[in-house]
Amino acid sequence: MPMNASFVPEENLLDLSFRGNLDLTVTNAVCGIVPQLQDRLKTCIMDLTQVDRVFDSGIALLRMLSGDLHRVGATVVVLGDHPEVCSRMPLIQGDASYPSRRHLAAAAAAV
């Protein structure tokens, strides 16, 4: 499963976009992100709108990542409407007052 990660320093925003199957294939990439940015992170957008299939291992990976982000004080916003993700993960965790304008527009367009 491919994952694209980008950090927007002006907004202290980490943008993670996942495609394909949500499973353990991105474990190494995901596990190294938070320690590198923990002092600067305020918001993380996890874009799951292009995920085809969701596996339990992928949900566990997202929960682990979300917990790491929450511990450093970052707000986590999950974009996507896959039923397995929606039923097992909160879509917004933390203080949702800081997501970027472009991600708010994307979230509104997805509804």
Beta strands, then each sheet from edge to edge (+ up, - down):
strand 1: 3-8
strand 2: 13-22
strand 3: 43-54
strand 4: 75-79
strand 5: 92-93
sheet 1: 1+ 2- 3- 4- 5+
end
